[in-house]
Amino acid sequence: MAATYDAVLVVSFGGPEGPDDVMPFLENVLRGRPVPRERMLEVAEHYHHFGGVSPINAQNRALIAALEAELATHGPRLPIYFGNRNWHPMIPDTLRKMRADGVRRAIAFFTSAFSSYSGCRQYRENIAAAREIVGPDAPEVDKLRVFYNHPGYVEPMAGLLRECLERIPAERRAAAEVLFTAHSIPMAMAANCRYELQLRESCRLVAAGAGAAGASDAGAGGVNWKLVFQSRSGPPQQPWLEPDVGEAIREAQARGVTDVVVVPIGFISDHMEVMFDLDIEALDISHGLGLNMIRCPTVGTHPRFIQMIRELIVERMSDEPVRLCLGELGPSHDVCPIDCCKYEPQRPPMRPAAT
C-alpha cells in the first residue's frame, strides 16, 4: 500500500574508523558472547592491516551523498539519515536525531540485497529495540524490499562482470570460471530464509546479462559459473553454507582452469570482507596456484544502483507502484511475515565477521 514518508534511513553493519575503535567495535559485534580473546585479536589484525579503519562507513556515506543528489534531482525530496548496528552512528542515536528533527515516519534501506536473519530480520529487530530505547514518540520505520533481482542491481553487476571477462584473452575466455561469492551463514539460518535461492537467482541473472547465456552451476554452455561462500565465522562443528571460495579456487585449478573471476555478489560495497578475504586471502591462493584471478568490483555508487534505491522509495509511496524485477521469482514482499527469516542464534565461541 502507498505510504507517506518524511525521511530515508540507511541501515548498515558499521565498522571501526581508527585503531582505537577496533576492539570496542568487535566487542559490540560479539555483545557478550564468550569468544576467546585470541580470536578477537585475530580478527582485529584484519582491520589493523588497513590502519584500523573499515571502509564500510565511508562507502555508506558516499552512497548517501549519491542518493541525496539523486533525490534532489528527481525527487522525492527527503532527508537521509544513517544508522549502524555495531558502530557510530548507532541506530538509537540516529532515531533520537530524527525525532528531534520532527521525523515521524521513515523508509529504511538496508545494505543487503538478500533475505536472511543477519541481513534483514536482525536489522528490523535492531530498529524495534532502538525505538523502545528512544520512547513512544520515536519515528516509525518501514523497510524497502530486498533487491537481488531488481534490474538496478542485476544490470550494473552484469556490466561489471562483462568488463572483467573481457580482460581475459579471447582464446582463454570460454574456459574461464566465474565464482559468485557471498557471506556464508549457518545452515540452520539458511533453512528458514530464501537467502540461497535468491543468491542463485541473482547469479543466474547476472551471468546471463554478462553474455554467459545458459551458464549454470553445471556449466552448460557459456562461461561456467558457480555460487561459493566466504567469511565463515562459526565453530567447526556448526555446519555453514559451502563451498568456501578458497576451496573452489583450488578445485578449479585442479580441473585445469587457468582464469577465475571472483564476483562478490553478496556485497554492495568493497568493505573489509571483500578487501581482506578476497583481495588478500583468495588472491594469495590463486597466485600460489598460478591462476589468473580477477576480482569483480561491487556495485558501490553505480548510477543505476542509486537510481534503483530512488525507484524503490517511489514504489512504496505510489498508489499504483511499478515493482521492477527480473527472472521468475517476482518482486519480494514489502512487509515481512511475522516468522520471516526467523533464527535463534547459537552462542558457542565464534570468530566475529569483519566488515
Buried (B, 14 or more C-beta within 10 A) or exposed (E): EEEEBBBBBBBBBBBBBEEEBBBEBBBBBBEEBEBEEEBBEEBBEBBEEBEBBBBBBBBBEBBBEBBBEBBEEEEBEBBBBBBBBBBBBBBBBBBBBBBEEEBBBBBBBBBBBBBBBBBBBBBBEBBEEBBEEBEEEBBEBBBBBBBBBBBBBBBBBBBBBBEBBEEBEEEEBEBBBBBBBBBBBBBBBBEBBBBBBBBBBBBBBBBBBBBBEEBBEEEEEBBBBBBBBBBBBBEEEBEBBEBBBBEBBBBBBEEEBBBBBBBBBBBBBBBBBBBBBBBEBBBEBBEEBEBBBBBBBBBBBBEBBBBBBBBBBBBBBEEEBEBBBBBEBEBBEBEBEEEBBEBEEEEEEBBBBBB
